[in-house]
């Protein structure tokens, strides 16, 4: 892996971690919505977690 792609992965991982952190902060204060809205919210959290794990392994 060249240095440019390593920096790109580091940037992507930092961005993914920041997005997950923001999601977690919102999750603590958000009020429950409808079933569909809650499901979308949880799916987004899972998507962000998977992205962080995937980028961490690269």
Buried (B, 14 or more C-beta within 10 A) or exposed (E): EEEEEEEEBEEBBEEBBEBBEEBEEEEEEEEEEEEEEEEEBEEBBEBBBEBBEEBEEE
